[in-house]
Amino acid sequence: MANTTTVVEKWNTRGDGLDKLVRSSGPMPQPGKNEVLVQIKAVSLNFRDTEVIMGLYNHHKTIDAPPEDPFVPCSDMCGVVVAIGDQDPSSTAWKVGDRVLSTFIQSHVTGQITAADMTNGLGRPLDGVLQTYRVFPSSGLVRCPDYLTDEEASCLPIAAVTAWMSLYAPTAGKRLGGGDNLKGKVVLLQGTGGVSIAGLQIAKAAGATVVITSSSDEKLARAKALGADHLINYRADPEWQETVMALTGGKGADVIFETGGAQTLYRSLDCVAFGGLIACIGYLSGKEDAPGSRMNLNLLALRRNVTLKGIIVGPRDVFEGEMMPFYEQARIKPVVDRVFGFDEGKEAVKYLFGGGHFGKVVVRVGRD
């Protein structure tokens, strides 16, 4: 599979707005020692990407400085290895033609994430994957499952790993949340974005009871078709925490995917089971308890990866050695809401930011 292309096409941002995302091209990079060149086939988008492009991803102090030069956004890709640099015998073994997935934090191989790791995130501060080719360290990739399409597989690096860590997060030598057995546990999912839908698929495959919230009855119906046991429209039922308590016989949810932030966290605290886990994942309803006030507790927990358990994805060994075998055994296929062409990169991020999606939004990059 000789690579004869000499130009890389890419989307660039200065972190100054979705409308200012621009196309550019550059020379083909060459892999160095313990690196590989990957032709990118598909990129899945995350809410983080819209924040980065708008200059709003500023709650991690290690990467607060505004970018001096344009950079490539986005972190989640599926691609194929097309060239390999010199490799140490101890480095991860890849060969030309291997299908691979990126890891979000390239240096986070195992254990607890650190402040130093946060400087190695794809799509800010490192150049991201919304481009046709990129060089990766050999250790920054995992093997792509054969049963998934490029578009489906590209959805795994952040959404699926975050969901997995929220359900099986290792802390102090033990498992939080559902532990190693989710059967009989109650999992509460907020919304129907990529992480929540991945959590729904994993939790149901593991035998949990799932409660899911949304403002859309149509999306709730789609979640039910995927196996959700209880549906709550939070617009029609604003005191949804009381409904969760009623549904669980007063026990509460064992694991809660807290994706709302300012307008949801305190309701989550009212309906979590004794000894349960609130996984602080996102902040779609705001970062501050009130405009100009202190940062919401959800974001504070997420920012430093503490309990309430802030979830910043997970290490490569968990992605590769725990989550991937589970997905392959259960034959879980990520839910792709819509696929855009590479030329439609700007439209894709705007569509994601609009919030009308169910599951993941993907940009098809590669042209065979």
Buried (B, 14 or more C-beta within 10 A) or exposed (E): EEEEEEEBBBBBBBBBEBEBBEEEEEEBBEBEEBBBBBBBBBBBBBBBBBBBBBBEBBBBEBBEEEBEEBBBBBBBBBBBBBBBBEBEEEBBEBEBEBBBBBBBBBBBBEEEBEEEBBBBBBBBBBBBBBBBBBBBBBBBBBEBBEEBBBBBBBBBBBBBBBBBBBBBBBBEEEBBBBBEEBEEBBBBBBBBBBBBBBBBBBBBBBEBBBBBBBEBEEBBEBBBEBBBBBBBBBEEBEEBBEBBBEBBEEBBBBBBBBBBBBBBBEBBBBBBBEEBBBBBBBBBBBBBBEEEEEBBBBBBBBBEBEBBBBBBBBBBEBBBEBBBEBBEEEEBBBBBBBBBEBEBBBBBBBBBBEBEBBBBBBBBBBEE
